[in-house]
Amino acid sequence: MHDITDLERRGVPGVFVASEVFVDAAQSQGAALGFQPSRHFVEHPIQDRSDDEMVTIADKAIEALIEKLTGS
């Protein structure tokens, strides 16, 4: 959250990506930082996924991420 906040404040667009179990934590962290960056949540868990599973998760997320970055 700190990284995306810093990038956005520097004028570099970005999207914060985390697994869905962290929705509440991201909201709280954003409130504490005084900034609510664009965000996207993917299915949980991530750490034990195979490369193929990670590609599938990324494929599901890419359109939403591009839309959030470009506004189109």
PDB file of N, H, CA, C and O in Angstrom:
ATOM      1  N   MET A   1       0.820  -1.177   0.000  1.00  0.00           N
ATOM      2  CA  MET A   1       0.000   0.000   0.000  1.00  0.00           C
ATOM      3  C   MET A   1       0.877   1.259   0.000  1.00  0.00           C
ATOM      4  O   MET A   1       0.561   2.243  -0.669  1.00  0.00           O
ATOM      5  N   HIS A   2       1.962   1.219   0.744  1.00  0.00           N
ATOM      6  H   HIS A   2       2.219   0.420   1.288  1.00  0.00           H
ATOM      7  CA  HIS A   2       2.841   2.390   0.774  1.00  0.00           C
ATOM      8  C   HIS A   2       3.445   2.668  -0.602  1.00  0.00           C
ATOM      9  O   HIS A   2       3.565   3.825  -1.005  1.00  0.00           O
ATOM     10  N   ASP A   3       3.823   1.613  -1.322  1.00  0.00           N
ATOM     11  H   ASP A   3       3.725   0.673  -0.995  1.00  0.00           H
ATOM     12  CA  ASP A   3       4.436   1.795  -2.638  1.00  0.00           C
ATOM     13  C   ASP A   3       3.471   2.444  -3.616  1.00  0.00           C
ATOM     14  O   ASP A   3       3.838   3.400  -4.298  1.00  0.00           O
ATOM     15  N   ILE A   4       2.248   1.945  -3.698  1.00  0.00           N
ATOM     16  H   ILE A   4       1.949   1.168  -3.143  1.00  0.00           H
ATOM     17  CA  ILE A   4       1.290   2.508  -4.650  1.00  0.00           C
ATOM     18  C   ILE A   4       0.926   3.930  -4.262  1.00  0.00           C
ATOM     19  O   ILE A   4       0.713   4.771  -5.135  1.00  0.00           O
ATOM     20  N   THR A   5       0.853   4.213  -2.982  1.00  0.00           N
ATOM     21  H   THR A   5       1.026   3.530  -2.272  1.00  0.00           H
ATOM     22  CA  THR A   5       0.575   5.569  -2.518  1.00  0.00           C
ATOM     23  C   THR A   5       1.690   6.511  -2.951  1.00  0.00           C
ATOM     24  O   THR A   5       1.424   7.611  -3.434  1.00  0.00           O
ATOM     25  N   ASP A   6       2.940   6.082  -2.780  1.00  0.00           N
ATOM     26  H   ASP A   6       3.156   5.188  -2.387  1.00  0.00           H
ATOM     27  CA  ASP A   6       4.080   6.897  -3.179  1.00  0.00           C
ATOM     28  C   ASP A   6       4.082   7.124  -4.690  1.00  0.00           C
ATOM     29  O   ASP A   6       4.291   8.249  -5.145  1.00  0.00           O
ATOM     30  N   LEU A   7       3.854   6.079  -5.463  1.00  0.00           N
ATOM     31  H   LEU A   7       3.685   5.165  -5.093  1.00  0.00           H
ATOM     32  CA  LEU A   7       3.828   6.220  -6.919  1.00  0.00           C
ATOM     33  C   LEU A   7       2.737   7.189  -7.365  1.00  0.00           C
ATOM     34  O   LEU A   7       2.983   8.068  -8.191  1.00  0.00           O
ATOM     35  N   GLU A   8       1.549   7.030  -6.827  1.00  0.00           N
ATOM     36  H   GLU A   8       1.349   6.316  -6.156  1.00  0.00           H
ATOM     37  CA  GLU A   8       0.439   7.908  -7.204  1.00  0.00           C
ATOM     38  C   GLU A   8       0.742   9.363  -6.859  1.00  0.00           C
ATOM     39  O   GLU A   8       0.427  10.259  -7.641  1.00  0.00           O
ATOM     40  N   ARG A   9       1.333   9.602  -5.732  1.00  0.00           N
ATOM     41  H   ARG A   9       1.589   8.874  -5.096  1.00  0.00           H
ATOM     42  CA  ARG A   9       1.676  10.974  -5.338  1.00  0.00           C
ATOM     43  C   ARG A   9       2.754  11.565  -6.242  1.00  0.00           C
ATOM     44  O   ARG A   9       2.875  12.785  -6.348  1.00  0.00           O
ATOM     45  N   ARG A  10       3.533  10.712  -6.891  1.00  0.00           N
ATOM     46  H   ARG A  10       3.435   9.720  -6.805  1.00  0.00           H
ATOM     47  CA  ARG A  10       4.555  11.169  -7.842  1.00  0.00           C
ATOM     48  C   ARG A  10       3.985  11.321  -9.249  1.00  0.00           C
ATOM     49  O   ARG A  10       4.695  11.724 -10.169  1.00  0.00           O
ATOM     50  N   GLY A  11       2.708  11.001  -9.413  1.00  0.00           N
ATOM     51  H   GLY A  11       2.131  10.673  -8.665  1.00  0.00           H
ATOM     52  CA  GLY A  11       2.073  11.120 -10.719  1.00  0.00           C
ATOM     53  C   GLY A  11       2.166   9.878 -11.579  1.00  0.00           C
ATOM     54  O   GLY A  11       1.855   9.924 -12.769  1.00  0.00           O
ATOM     55  N   VAL A  12       2.589   8.768 -10.993  1.00  0.00           N
ATOM     56  H   VAL A  12       2.841   8.731 -10.026  1.00  0.00           H
ATOM     57  CA  VAL A  12       2.681   7.505 -11.724  1.00  0.00           C
ATOM     58  C   VAL A  12       1.421   6.702 -11.428  1.00  0.00           C
ATOM     59  O   VAL A  12       1.207   6.289 -10.288  1.00  0.00           O
ATOM     60  N   PRO A  13       0.578   6.475 -12.447  1.00  0.00           N
ATOM     61  CA  PRO A  13      -0.653   5.733 -12.184  1.00  0.00           C
ATOM     62  C   PRO A  13      -0.369   4.281 -11.832  1.00  0.00           C
ATOM     63  O   PRO A  13       0.578   3.679 -12.338  1.00  0.00           O
ATOM     64  N   GLY A  14      -1.186   3.739 -10.974  1.00  0.00           N
ATOM     65  H   GLY A  14      -1.955   4.228 -10.563  1.00  0.00           H
ATOM     66  CA  GLY A  14      -1.015   2.352 -10.577  1.00  0.00           C
ATOM     67  C   GLY A  14      -2.288   1.782 -10.000  1.00  0.00           C
ATOM     68  O   GLY A  14      -3.252   2.502  -9.742  1.00  0.00           O
ATOM     69  N   VAL A  15      -2.278   0.495  -9.804  1.00  0.00           N
ATOM     70  H   VAL A  15      -1.494  -0.091 -10.014  1.00  0.00           H
ATOM     71  CA  VAL A  15      -3.394  -0.212  -9.190  1.00  0.00           C
ATOM     72  C   VAL A  15      -2.809  -1.138  -8.131  1.00  0.00           C
ATOM     73  O   VAL A  15      -1.895  -1.916  -8.406  1.00  0.00           O
ATOM     74  N   PHE A  16      -3.342  -1.045  -6.931  1.00  0.00           N
ATOM     75  H   PHE A  16      -4.084  -0.413  -6.707  1.00  0.00           H
ATOM     76  CA  PHE A  16      -2.949  -1.911  -5.832  1.00  0.00           C
ATOM     77  C   PHE A  16      -3.634  -3.263  -6.039  1.00  0.00           C
ATOM     78  O   PHE A  16      -4.854  -3.319  -6.196  1.00  0.00           O
ATOM     79  N   VAL A  17      -2.862  -4.349  -6.040  1.00  0.00           N
ATOM     80  H   VAL A  17      -1.871  -4.303  -5.913  1.00  0.00           H
ATOM     81  CA  VAL A  17      -3.405  -5.693  -6.236  1.00  0.00           C
ATOM     82  C   VAL A  17      -3.085  -6.540  -5.012  1.00  0.00           C
ATOM     83  O   VAL A  17      -1.942  -6.596  -4.560  1.00  0.00           O
ATOM     84  N   ALA A  18      -4.107  -7.192  -4.488  1.00  0.00           N
ATOM     85  H   ALA A  18      -5.035  -7.146  -4.856  1.00  0.00           H
ATOM     86  CA  ALA A  18      -3.940  -8.083  -3.337  1.00  0.00           C
ATOM     87  C   ALA A  18      -4.994  -9.173  -3.424  1.00  0.00           C
ATOM     88  O   ALA A  18      -5.940  -9.070  -4.204  1.00  0.00           O
ATOM     89  N   SER A  19      -4.829 -10.205  -2.631  1.00  0.00           N
ATOM     90  H   SER A  19      -4.060 -10.288  -1.997  1.00  0.00           H
ATOM     91  CA  SER A  19      -5.860 -11.244  -2.614  1.00  0.00           C
ATOM     92  C   SER A  19      -7.032 -10.785  -1.752  1.00  0.00           C
ATOM     93  O   SER A  19      -6.884  -9.955  -0.855  1.00  0.00           O
ATOM     94  N   GLU A  20      -8.194 -11.349  -2.050  1.00  0.00           N
ATOM     95  H   GLU A  20      -8.314 -12.023  -2.779  1.00  0.00           H
ATOM     96  CA  GLU A  20      -9.457 -10.870  -1.494  1.00  0.00           C
ATOM     97  C   GLU A  20      -9.552 -10.919   0.031  1.00  0.00           C
ATOM     98  O   GLU A  20     -10.386 -10.227   0.614  1.00  0.00           O
ATOM     99  N   VAL A  21      -8.737 -11.701   0.666  1.00  0.00           N
ATOM    100  H   VAL A  21      -8.059 -12.263   0.192  1.00  0.00           H
ATOM    101  CA  VAL A  21      -8.773 -11.773   2.124  1.00  0.00           C
ATOM    102  C   VAL A  21      -8.290 -10.455   2.758  1.00  0.00           C
ATOM    103  O   VAL A  21      -8.524 -10.209   3.941  1.00  0.00           O
ATOM    104  N   PHE A  22      -7.619  -9.618   1.963  1.00  0.00           N
ATOM    105  H   PHE A  22      -7.428  -9.818   1.002  1.00  0.00           H
ATOM    106  CA  PHE A  22      -7.057  -8.371   2.480  1.00  0.00           C
ATOM    107  C   PHE A  22      -7.912  -7.132   2.194  1.00  0.00           C
ATOM    108  O   PHE A  22      -7.421  -6.012   2.332  1.00  0.00           O
ATOM    109  N   VAL A  23      -9.153  -7.302   1.808  1.00  0.00           N
ATOM    110  H   VAL A  23      -9.552  -8.212   1.696  1.00  0.00           H
ATOM    111  CA  VAL A  23     -10.029  -6.158   1.507  1.00  0.00           C
ATOM    112  C   VAL A  23     -10.132  -5.219   2.703  1.00  0.00           C
ATOM    113  O   VAL A  23      -9.891  -4.019   2.569  1.00  0.00           O
ATOM    114  N   ASP A  24     -10.483  -5.746   3.861  1.00  0.00           N
ATOM    115  H   ASP A  24     -10.678  -6.721   3.970  1.00  0.00           H
ATOM    116  CA  ASP A  24     -10.648  -4.903   5.048  1.00  0.00           C
ATOM    117  C   ASP A  24      -9.324  -4.260   5.468  1.00  0.00           C
ATOM    118  O   ASP A  24      -9.296  -3.094   5.861  1.00  0.00           O
ATOM    119  N   ALA A  25      -8.244  -5.010   5.385  1.00  0.00           N
ATOM    120  H   ALA A  25      -8.267  -5.957   5.066  1.00  0.00           H
ATOM    121  CA  ALA A  25      -6.937  -4.469   5.752  1.00  0.00           C
ATOM    122  C   ALA A  25      -6.536  -3.337   4.811  1.00  0.00           C
ATOM    123  O   ALA A  25      -5.970  -2.338   5.254  1.00  0.00           O
ATOM    124  N   ALA A  26      -6.821  -3.483   3.527  1.00  0.00           N
ATOM    125  H   ALA A  26      -7.280  -4.295   3.167  1.00  0.00           H
ATOM    126  CA  ALA A  26      -6.496  -2.429   2.565  1.00  0.00           C
ATOM    127  C   ALA A  26      -7.307  -1.171   2.841  1.00  0.00           C
ATOM    128  O   ALA A  26      -6.785  -0.060   2.748  1.00  0.00           O
ATOM    129  N   GLN A  27      -8.564  -1.337   3.174  1.00  0.00           N
ATOM    130  H   GLN A  27      -8.989  -2.239   3.250  1.00  0.00           H
ATOM    131  CA  GLN A  27      -9.411  -0.195   3.504  1.00  0.00           C
ATOM    132  C   GLN A  27      -8.855   0.534   4.736  1.00  0.00           C
ATOM    133  O   GLN A  27      -8.749   1.761   4.746  1.00  0.00           O
ATOM    134  N   SER A  28      -8.511  -0.217   5.745  1.00  0.00           N
ATOM    135  H   SER A  28      -8.597  -1.213   5.736  1.00  0.00           H
ATOM    136  CA  SER A  28      -7.969   0.373   6.975  1.00  0.00           C
ATOM    137  C   SER A  28      -6.634   1.064   6.728  1.00  0.00           C
ATOM    138  O   SER A  28      -6.406   2.171   7.215  1.00  0.00           O
ATOM    139  N   GLN A  29      -5.754   0.417   5.975  1.00  0.00           N
ATOM    140  H   GLN A  29      -5.939  -0.483   5.579  1.00  0.00           H
ATOM    141  CA  GLN A  29      -4.441   0.994   5.672  1.00  0.00           C
ATOM    142  C   GLN A  29      -4.601   2.268   4.852  1.00  0.00           C
ATOM    143  O   GLN A  29      -3.929   3.267   5.111  1.00  0.00           O
ATOM    144  N   GLY A  30      -5.485   2.234   3.871  1.00  0.00           N
ATOM    145  H   GLY A  30      -6.031   1.423   3.661  1.00  0.00           H
ATOM    146  CA  GLY A  30      -5.734   3.428   3.068  1.00  0.00           C
ATOM    147  C   GLY A  30      -6.254   4.571   3.913  1.00  0.00           C
ATOM    148  O   GLY A  30      -5.843   5.717   3.732  1.00  0.00           O
ATOM    149  N   ALA A  31      -7.150   4.273   4.832  1.00  0.00           N
ATOM    150  H   ALA A  31      -7.484   3.342   4.979  1.00  0.00           H
ATOM    151  CA  ALA A  31      -7.680   5.305   5.723  1.00  0.00           C
ATOM    152  C   ALA A  31      -6.569   5.883   6.595  1.00  0.00           C
ATOM    153  O   ALA A  31      -6.515   7.093   6.818  1.00  0.00           O
ATOM    154  N   ALA A  32      -5.685   5.019   7.084  1.00  0.00           N
ATOM    155  H   ALA A  32      -5.729   4.037   6.903  1.00  0.00           H
ATOM    156  CA  ALA A  32      -4.582   5.478   7.924  1.00  0.00           C
ATOM    157  C   ALA A  32      -3.611   6.362   7.138  1.00  0.00           C
ATOM    158  O   ALA A  32      -3.035   7.300   7.690  1.00  0.00           O
ATOM    159  N   LEU A  33      -3.435   6.063   5.859  1.00  0.00           N
ATOM    160  H   LEU A  33      -3.903   5.301   5.411  1.00  0.00           H
ATOM    161  CA  LEU A  33      -2.537   6.844   5.016  1.00  0.00           C
ATOM    162  C   LEU A  33      -3.215   8.079   4.433  1.00  0.00           C
ATOM    163  O   LEU A  33      -2.550   8.966   3.897  1.00  0.00           O
ATOM    164  N   GLY A  34      -4.526   8.132   4.538  1.00  0.00           N
ATOM    165  H   GLY A  34      -5.067   7.412   4.973  1.00  0.00           H
ATOM    166  CA  GLY A  34      -5.261   9.250   3.954  1.00  0.00           C
ATOM    167  C   GLY A  34      -5.326   9.190   2.444  1.00  0.00           C
ATOM    168  O   GLY A  34      -5.401  10.226   1.782  1.00  0.00           O
ATOM    169  N   PHE A  35      -5.297   7.986   1.890  1.00  0.00           N
ATOM    170  H   PHE A  35      -5.236   7.145   2.427  1.00  0.00           H
ATOM    171  CA  PHE A  35      -5.287   7.804   0.448  1.00  0.00           C
ATOM    172  C   PHE A  35      -5.923   6.457   0.114  1.00  0.00           C
ATOM    173  O   PHE A  35      -5.583   5.438   0.714  1.00  0.00           O
ATOM    174  N   GLN A  36      -6.831   6.457  -0.828  1.00  0.00           N
ATOM    175  H   GLN A  36      -7.108   7.285  -1.315  1.00  0.00           H
ATOM    176  CA  GLN A  36      -7.475   5.217  -1.267  1.00  0.00           C
ATOM    177  C   GLN A  36      -7.124   4.987  -2.737  1.00  0.00           C
ATOM    178  O   GLN A  36      -7.837   5.454  -3.625  1.00  0.00           O
ATOM    179  N   PRO A  37      -6.039   4.275  -2.994  1.00  0.00           N
ATOM    180  CA  PRO A  37      -5.637   4.055  -4.390  1.00  0.00           C
ATOM    181  C   PRO A  37      -6.608   3.128  -5.109  1.00  0.00           C
ATOM    182  O   PRO A  37      -7.399   2.419  -4.488  1.00  0.00           O
ATOM    183  N   SER A  38      -6.525   3.153  -6.416  1.00  0.00           N
ATOM    184  H   SER A  38      -5.882   3.729  -6.921  1.00  0.00           H
ATOM    185  CA  SER A  38      -7.269   2.189  -7.213  1.00  0.00           C
ATOM    186  C   SER A  38      -6.799   0.815  -6.787  1.00  0.00           C
ATOM    187  O   SER A  38      -5.609   0.600  -6.561  1.00  0.00           O
ATOM    188  N   ARG A  39      -7.728  -0.109  -6.679  1.00  0.00           N
ATOM    189  H   ARG A  39      -8.695   0.066  -6.863  1.00  0.00           H
ATOM    190  CA  ARG A  39      -7.363  -1.434  -6.174  1.00  0.00           C
ATOM    191  C   ARG A  39      -8.119  -2.525  -6.903  1.00  0.00           C
ATOM    192  O   ARG A  39      -9.189  -2.306  -7.470  1.00  0.00           O
ATOM    193  N   HIS A  40      -7.524  -3.711  -6.869  1.00  0.00           N
ATOM    194  H   HIS A  40      -6.655  -3.889  -6.408  1.00  0.00           H
ATOM    195  CA  HIS A  40      -8.161  -4.892  -7.455  1.00  0.00           C
ATOM    196  C   HIS A  40      -7.776  -6.088  -6.589  1.00  0.00           C
ATOM    197  O   HIS A  40      -6.615  -6.255  -6.217  1.00  0.00           O
ATOM    198  N   PHE A  41      -8.753  -6.900  -6.283  1.00  0.00           N
ATOM    199  H   PHE A  41      -9.697  -6.765  -6.585  1.00  0.00           H
ATOM    200  CA  PHE A  41      -8.506  -8.071  -5.434  1.00  0.00           C
ATOM    201  C   PHE A  41      -8.711  -9.345  -6.240  1.00  0.00           C
ATOM    202  O   PHE A  41      -9.675  -9.479  -6.994  1.00  0.00           O
ATOM    203  N   VAL A  42      -7.788 -10.269  -6.063  1.00  0.00           N
ATOM    204  H   VAL A  42      -7.005 -10.161  -5.451  1.00  0.00           H
ATOM    205  CA  VAL A  42      -7.830 -11.563  -6.747  1.00  0.00           C
ATOM    206  C   VAL A  42      -8.107 -12.661  -5.724  1.00  0.00           C
ATOM    207  O   VAL A  42      -8.070 -12.436  -4.514  1.00  0.00           O
ATOM    208  N   GLU A  43      -8.382 -13.838  -6.240  1.00  0.00           N
ATOM    209  H   GLU A  43      -8.412 -14.021  -7.223  1.00  0.00           H
ATOM    210  CA  GLU A  43      -8.724 -14.944  -5.344  1.00  0.00           C
ATOM    211  C   GLU A  43      -7.572 -15.299  -4.411  1.00  0.00           C
ATOM    212  O   GLU A  43      -6.401 -15.086  -4.724  1.00  0.00           O
ATOM    213  N   HIS A  44      -7.933 -15.833  -3.282  1.00  0.00           N
ATOM    214  H   HIS A  44      -8.884 -16.006  -3.028  1.00  0.00           H
ATOM    215  CA  HIS A  44      -6.978 -16.201  -2.231  1.00  0.00           C
ATOM    216  C   HIS A  44      -7.019 -17.711  -2.059  1.00  0.00           C
ATOM    217  O   HIS A  44      -8.085 -18.296  -2.247  1.00  0.00           O
ATOM    218  N   PRO A  45      -5.951 -18.359  -1.721  1.00  0.00           N
ATOM    219  CA  PRO A  45      -4.594 -17.885  -1.433  1.00  0.00           C
ATOM    220  C   PRO A  45      -3.751 -17.784  -2.698  1.00  0.00           C
ATOM    221  O   PRO A  45      -4.124 -18.294  -3.755  1.00  0.00           O
ATOM    222  N   ILE A  46      -2.616 -17.123  -2.571  1.00  0.00           N
ATOM    223  H   ILE A  46      -2.313 -16.709  -1.712  1.00  0.00           H
ATOM    224  CA  ILE A  46      -1.672 -16.949  -3.672  1.00  0.00           C
ATOM    225  C   ILE A  46      -0.407 -17.783  -3.471  1.00  0.00           C
ATOM    226  O   ILE A  46       0.100 -18.380  -4.421  1.00  0.00           O
ATOM    227  N   GLN A  47       0.098 -17.827  -2.256  1.00  0.00           N
ATOM    228  H   GLN A  47      -0.313 -17.342  -1.484  1.00  0.00           H
ATOM    229  CA  GLN A  47       1.443 -18.349  -1.999  1.00  0.00           C
ATOM    230  C   GLN A  47       1.707 -19.777  -2.464  1.00  0.00           C
ATOM    231  O   GLN A  47       2.848 -20.100  -2.796  1.00  0.00           O
ATOM    232  N   ASP A  48       0.717 -20.624  -2.500  1.00  0.00           N
ATOM    233  H   ASP A  48      -0.210 -20.361  -2.231  1.00  0.00           H
ATOM    234  CA  ASP A  48       0.957 -22.016  -2.886  1.00  0.00           C
ATOM    235  C   ASP A  48       0.518 -22.331  -4.315  1.00  0.00           C
ATOM    236  O   ASP A  48       0.383 -23.498  -4.681  1.00  0.00           O
ATOM    237  N   ARG A  49       0.299 -21.313  -5.104  1.00  0.00           N
ATOM    238  H   ARG A  49       0.409 -20.364  -4.806  1.00  0.00           H
ATOM    239  CA  ARG A  49      -0.169 -21.520  -6.480  1.00  0.00           C
ATOM    240  C   ARG A  49       0.971 -21.915  -7.402  1.00  0.00           C
ATOM    241  O   ARG A  49       2.110 -21.479  -7.236  1.00  0.00           O
ATOM    242  N   SER A  50       0.638 -22.745  -8.371  1.00  0.00           N
ATOM    243  H   SER A  50      -0.288 -23.098  -8.506  1.00  0.00           H
ATOM    244  CA  SER A  50       1.614 -23.098  -9.405  1.00  0.00           C
ATOM    245  C   SER A  50       1.730 -21.928 -10.387  1.00  0.00           C
ATOM    246  O   SER A  50       0.919 -21.002 -10.369  1.00  0.00           O
ATOM    247  N   ASP A  51       2.737 -21.988 -11.227  1.00  0.00           N
ATOM    248  H   ASP A  51       3.396 -22.740 -11.241  1.00  0.00           H
ATOM    249  CA  ASP A  51       2.891 -20.951 -12.250  1.00  0.00           C
ATOM    250  C   ASP A  51       1.658 -20.886 -13.145  1.00  0.00           C
ATOM    251  O   ASP A  51       1.188 -19.797 -13.475  1.00  0.00           O
ATOM    252  N   ASP A  52       1.135 -22.037 -13.537  1.00  0.00           N
ATOM    253  H   ASP A  52       1.516 -22.921 -13.270  1.00  0.00           H
ATOM    254  CA  ASP A  52      -0.049 -22.062 -14.390  1.00  0.00           C
ATOM    255  C   ASP A  52      -1.261 -21.444 -13.703  1.00  0.00           C
ATOM    256  O   ASP A  52      -2.041 -20.730 -14.334  1.00  0.00           O
ATOM    257  N   GLU A  53      -1.415 -21.714 -12.432  1.00  0.00           N
ATOM    258  H   GLU A  53      -0.781 -22.294 -11.920  1.00  0.00           H
ATOM    259  CA  GLU A  53      -2.524 -21.123 -11.679  1.00  0.00           C
ATOM    260  C   GLU A  53      -2.369 -19.601 -11.576  1.00  0.00           C
ATOM    261  O   GLU A  53      -3.351 -18.863 -11.664  1.00  0.00           O
ATOM    262  N   MET A  54      -1.141 -19.147 -11.392  1.00  0.00           N
ATOM    263  H   MET A  54      -0.344 -19.746 -11.321  1.00  0.00           H
ATOM    264  CA  MET A  54      -0.901 -17.702 -11.321  1.00  0.00           C
ATOM    265  C   MET A  54      -1.200 -17.033 -12.663  1.00  0.00           C
ATOM    266  O   MET A  54      -1.730 -15.923 -12.698  1.00  0.00           O
ATOM    267  N   VAL A  55      -0.865 -17.697 -13.756  1.00  0.00           N
ATOM    268  H   VAL A  55      -0.434 -18.599 -13.727  1.00  0.00           H
ATOM    269  CA  VAL A  55      -1.187 -17.161 -15.077  1.00  0.00           C
ATOM    270  C   VAL A  55      -2.698 -17.049 -15.243  1.00  0.00           C
ATOM    271  O   VAL A  55      -3.188 -16.057 -15.784  1.00  0.00           O
ATOM    272  N   THR A  56      -3.431 -18.043 -14.790  1.00  0.00           N
ATOM    273  H   THR A  56      -3.033 -18.848 -14.352  1.00  0.00           H
ATOM    274  CA  THR A  56      -4.892 -18.003 -14.868  1.00  0.00           C
ATOM    275  C   THR A  56      -5.459 -16.841 -14.052  1.00  0.00           C
ATOM    276  O   THR A  56      -6.360 -16.140 -14.512  1.00  0.00           O
ATOM    277  N   ILE A  57      -4.939 -16.641 -12.858  1.00  0.00           N
ATOM    278  H   ILE A  57      -4.207 -17.210 -12.485  1.00  0.00           H
ATOM    279  CA  ILE A  57      -5.387 -15.524 -12.017  1.00  0.00           C
ATOM    280  C   ILE A  57      -5.073 -14.196 -12.704  1.00  0.00           C
ATOM    281  O   ILE A  57      -5.907 -13.290 -12.720  1.00  0.00           O
ATOM    282  N   ALA A  58      -3.877 -14.080 -13.267  1.00  0.00           N
ATOM    283  H   ALA A  58      -3.200 -14.815 -13.254  1.00  0.00           H
ATOM    284  CA  ALA A  58      -3.498 -12.850 -13.971  1.00  0.00           C
ATOM    285  C   ALA A  58      -4.373 -12.619 -15.194  1.00  0.00           C
ATOM    286  O   ALA A  58      -4.790 -11.492 -15.460  1.00  0.00           O
ATOM    287  N   ASP A  59      -4.649 -13.675 -15.932  1.00  0.00           N
ATOM    288  H   ASP A  59      -4.311 -14.591 -15.716  1.00  0.00           H
ATOM    289  CA  ASP A  59      -5.513 -13.547 -17.108  1.00  0.00           C
ATOM    290  C   ASP A  59      -6.910 -13.043 -16.736  1.00  0.00           C
ATOM    291  O   ASP A  59      -7.507 -12.256 -17.471  1.00  0.00           O
ATOM    292  N   LYS A  60      -7.420 -13.497 -15.604  1.00  0.00           N
ATOM    293  H   LYS A  60      -6.934 -14.136 -15.007  1.00  0.00           H
ATOM    294  CA  LYS A  60      -8.739 -13.059 -15.140  1.00  0.00           C
ATOM    295  C   LYS A  60      -8.720 -11.587 -14.719  1.00  0.00           C
ATOM    296  O   LYS A  60      -9.733 -10.895 -14.823  1.00  0.00           O
ATOM    297  N   ALA A  61      -7.574 -11.120 -14.248  1.00  0.00           N
ATOM    298  H   ALA A  61      -6.752 -11.683 -14.164  1.00  0.00           H
ATOM    299  CA  ALA A  61      -7.487  -9.760 -13.695  1.00  0.00           C
ATOM    300  C   ALA A  61      -7.074  -8.700 -14.706  1.00  0.00           C
ATOM    301  O   ALA A  61      -7.354  -7.521 -14.493  1.00  0.00           O
ATOM    302  N   ILE A  62      -6.427  -9.072 -15.780  1.00  0.00           N
ATOM    303  H   ILE A  62      -6.199 -10.030 -15.953  1.00  0.00           H
ATOM    304  CA  ILE A  62      -5.763  -8.095 -16.646  1.00  0.00           C
ATOM    305  C   ILE A  62      -6.704  -7.046 -17.220  1.00  0.00           C
ATOM    306  O   ILE A  62      -6.350  -5.867 -17.251  1.00  0.00           O
ATOM    307  N   GLU A  63      -7.872  -7.429 -17.669  1.00  0.00           N
ATOM    308  H   GLU A  63      -8.160  -8.387 -17.644  1.00  0.00           H
ATOM    309  CA  GLU A  63      -8.789  -6.443 -18.261  1.00  0.00           C
ATOM    310  C   GLU A  63      -9.210  -5.397 -17.230  1.00  0.00           C
ATOM    311  O   GLU A  63      -9.248  -4.206 -17.538  1.00  0.00           O
ATOM    312  N   ALA A  64      -9.523  -5.827 -16.026  1.00  0.00           N
ATOM    313  H   ALA A  64      -9.492  -6.795 -15.776  1.00  0.00           H
ATOM    314  CA  ALA A  64      -9.914  -4.890 -14.971  1.00  0.00           C
ATOM    315  C   ALA A  64      -8.750  -3.966 -14.610  1.00  0.00           C
ATOM    316  O   ALA A  64      -8.957  -2.779 -14.355  1.00  0.00           O
ATOM    317  N   LEU A  65      -7.545  -4.496 -14.587  1.00  0.00           N
ATOM    318  H   LEU A  65      -7.377  -5.460 -14.794  1.00  0.00           H
ATOM    319  CA  LEU A  65      -6.375  -3.679 -14.268  1.00  0.00           C
ATOM    320  C   LEU A  65      -6.129  -2.628 -15.343  1.00  0.00           C
ATOM    321  O   LEU A  65      -5.863  -1.469 -15.025  1.00  0.00           O
ATOM    322  N   ILE A  66      -6.215  -3.014 -16.593  1.00  0.00           N
ATOM    323  H   ILE A  66      -6.432  -3.955 -16.851  1.00  0.00           H
ATOM    324  CA  ILE A  66      -6.029  -2.062 -17.691  1.00  0.00           C
ATOM    325  C   ILE A  66      -7.093  -0.980 -17.632  1.00  0.00           C
ATOM    326  O   ILE A  66      -6.794   0.201 -17.812  1.00  0.00           O
ATOM    327  N   GLU A  67      -8.328  -1.377 -17.383  1.00  0.00           N
ATOM    328  H   GLU A  67      -8.571  -2.336 -17.237  1.00  0.00           H
ATOM    329  CA  GLU A  67      -9.419  -0.414 -17.295  1.00  0.00           C
ATOM    330  C   GLU A  67      -9.177   0.580 -16.149  1.00  0.00           C
ATOM    331  O   GLU A  67      -9.391   1.782 -16.311  1.00  0.00           O
ATOM    332  N   LYS A  68      -8.741   0.084 -15.019  1.00  0.00           N
ATOM    333  H   LYS A  68      -8.568  -0.892 -14.887  1.00  0.00           H
ATOM    334  CA  LYS A  68      -8.481   0.958 -13.875  1.00  0.00           C
ATOM    335  C   LYS A  68      -7.306   1.893 -14.146  1.00  0.00           C
ATOM    336  O   LYS A  68      -7.308   3.033 -13.682  1.00  0.00           O
ATOM    337  N   LEU A  69      -6.320   1.437 -14.877  1.00  0.00           N
ATOM    338  H   LEU A  69      -6.318   0.511 -15.255  1.00  0.00           H
ATOM    339  CA  LEU A  69      -5.161   2.267 -15.209  1.00  0.00           C
ATOM    340  C   LEU A  69      -5.463   3.329 -16.261  1.00  0.00           C
ATOM    341  O   LEU A  69      -4.956   4.448 -16.193  1.00  0.00           O
ATOM    342  N   THR A  70      -6.284   2.968 -17.221  1.00  0.00           N
ATOM    343  H   THR A  70      -6.696   2.059 -17.277  1.00  0.00           H
ATOM    344  CA  THR A  70      -6.511   3.866 -18.354  1.00  0.00           C
ATOM    345  C   THR A  70      -7.837   4.611 -18.287  1.00  0.00           C
ATOM    346  O   THR A  70      -8.030   5.615 -18.972  1.00  0.00           O
ATOM    347  N   GLY A  71      -8.748   4.111 -17.456  1.00  0.00           N
ATOM    348  H   GLY A  71      -8.591   3.295 -16.899  1.00  0.00           H
ATOM    349  CA  GLY A  71     -10.068   4.728 -17.381  1.00  0.00           C
ATOM    350  C   GLY A  71     -10.946   4.398 -18.576  1.00  0.00           C
ATOM    351  O   GLY A  71     -11.962   5.055 -18.803  1.00  0.00           O
ATOM    352  N   SER A  72     -10.557   3.374 -19.347  1.00  0.00           N
ATOM    353  H   SER A  72      -9.732   2.840 -19.163  1.00  0.00           H
ATOM    354  CA  SER A  72     -11.382   3.012 -20.509  1.00  0.00           C
ATOM    355  C   SER A  72     -11.644   1.526 -20.550  1.00  0.00           C
ATOM    356  O   SER A  72     -12.320   1.043 -21.458  1.00  0.00           O
TER     357      SER A  72
END
